[in-house]
Amino acid sequence: MKLIPSLLLLPALGAAAALVAQTPTPAPTPPAPPPAAAAAQGGSPLPPGPGHDTMVRVCSGCHAPDIAAQQRLTPDGWHELVEMMANNGAVATDAELAEITVYLTRSFPADQLPGR
């Protein structure tokens, strides 16, 4: 094995350091928009409106809140489903659960099929 004197390696190390110093740093990724903004931009099937943010916050504790957009229930059906979720561990006040029920009833009524 042939040894290269360390003085001969200095120019190569200097060139490598210069290349590293000139490499541009990638721009940071911008933060994701809040849920209401994403919905307004078409990034979510959940329409904006009163109760949206509460529903996203509470429901996302256990599942993707977007699955609500696949359901069409009567007001009583939404009430029963929200109560069942609360009994299964959804953390919300009674007022928040009522707000979520109104939001879901208004956004996904039983007489409107998904995709229409």
C-alpha positions as CSV (number, residue, x, y, z in Angstrom):
1,M,0.0,0.0,0.0
2,K,1.4,3.4,-1.0
3,L,0.9,6.3,1.5
4,I,0.2,9.8,0.2
5,P,1.8,12.5,2.2
6,S,-0.9,14.5,4.1
7,L,0.3,17.8,2.6
8,L,-0.7,16.5,-0.8
9,L,-4.3,16.0,0.4
10,L,-4.8,19.5,1.7
11,P,-5.8,21.0,-1.7
12,A,-8.3,18.3,-2.3
13,L,-9.8,18.8,1.2
14,G,-10.0,22.5,0.6
15,A,-11.9,22.0,-2.7
16,A,-14.3,19.6,-1.1
17,A,-15.0,22.1,1.7
18,A,-15.6,24.9,-0.8
19,L,-18.1,22.7,-2.7
20,V,-20.0,22.0,0.5
21,A,-20.1,25.6,1.5
22,Q,-21.5,26.6,-1.9
23,T,-24.3,23.9,-1.9
24,P,-27.6,25.8,-1.4
25,T,-29.7,25.0,1.6
26,P,-33.2,23.8,0.6
27,A,-36.0,26.2,1.5
28,P,-38.0,25.0,4.5
29,T,-41.4,23.4,3.8
30,P,-44.2,25.9,4.6
31,P,-46.6,24.7,7.3
32,A,-49.8,23.1,6.4
33,P,-52.8,25.4,6.2
34,P,-55.3,25.2,9.1
35,P,-58.2,22.7,8.5
36,A,-60.7,25.5,7.5
37,A,-58.2,26.9,4.9
38,A,-57.6,23.5,3.5
39,A,-61.3,22.9,3.0
40,A,-61.7,26.3,1.3
41,Q,-58.8,25.3,-1.0
42,G,-60.5,22.0,-1.9
43,G,-58.0,19.9,0.2
44,S,-60.8,18.4,2.3
45,P,-64.3,17.0,1.7
46,L,-65.4,18.8,4.9
47,P,-67.1,22.1,4.2
48,P,-66.1,25.2,6.2
49,G,-68.5,26.7,8.6
50,P,-69.5,26.8,12.2
51,G,-68.5,23.6,13.9
52,H,-65.9,22.5,11.4
53,D,-62.8,23.2,13.5
54,T,-64.4,21.7,16.6
55,M,-65.4,18.6,14.6
56,V,-61.9,18.2,13.2
57,R,-60.2,18.7,16.6
58,V,-62.5,16.3,18.5
59,C,-63.0,13.6,15.9
60,S,-59.3,13.5,14.8
61,G,-58.4,12.2,18.2
62,C,-59.6,8.8,17.1
63,H,-60.0,8.7,13.3
64,A,-59.7,10.8,10.2
65,P,-62.5,13.3,10.4
66,D,-63.0,13.1,6.6
67,I,-64.8,9.8,6.9
68,A,-67.9,11.9,8.0
69,A,-68.2,13.1,4.4
70,Q,-68.9,9.5,3.4
71,Q,-72.0,9.4,5.6
72,R,-75.5,10.8,5.1
73,L,-77.7,10.6,8.2
74,T,-80.8,12.2,9.6
75,P,-80.4,14.7,12.5
76,D,-81.3,11.9,14.9
77,G,-78.8,9.6,13.2
78,W,-76.0,12.2,13.5
79,H,-77.0,12.8,17.2
80,E,-76.8,9.1,17.9
81,L,-73.5,8.7,16.1
82,V,-71.9,11.7,18.0
83,E,-73.2,10.4,21.3
84,M,-71.7,6.9,20.5
85,M,-68.4,8.5,19.7
86,A,-68.5,10.4,23.0
87,N,-69.3,7.2,24.9
88,N,-66.3,5.6,23.1
89,G,-63.9,8.3,24.3
90,A,-64.2,11.4,22.2
91,V,-63.2,14.3,24.5
92,A,-65.6,17.2,24.2
93,T,-68.0,19.2,26.2
94,D,-71.8,18.8,25.7
95,A,-71.8,22.2,23.9
96,E,-69.1,21.0,21.5
97,L,-70.9,17.7,20.9
98,A,-74.1,19.7,20.1
99,E,-72.0,22.0,17.8
100,I,-70.6,18.9,16.0
101,T,-74.0,17.4,15.6
102,V,-75.4,20.5,14.0
103,Y,-72.4,20.8,11.7
104,L,-72.7,17.2,10.5
105,T,-76.4,17.4,10.1
106,R,-76.1,20.6,8.0
107,S,-73.1,19.4,6.0
108,F,-74.1,15.8,5.3
109,P,-77.9,15.5,5.4
110,A,-79.6,12.1,4.8
111,D,-81.4,13.4,1.6
112,Q,-78.1,14.2,-0.1
113,L,-76.1,11.3,-1.5
114,P,-72.3,11.5,-1.5
115,G,-70.8,12.8,-4.7
116,R,-73.7,15.0,-5.7
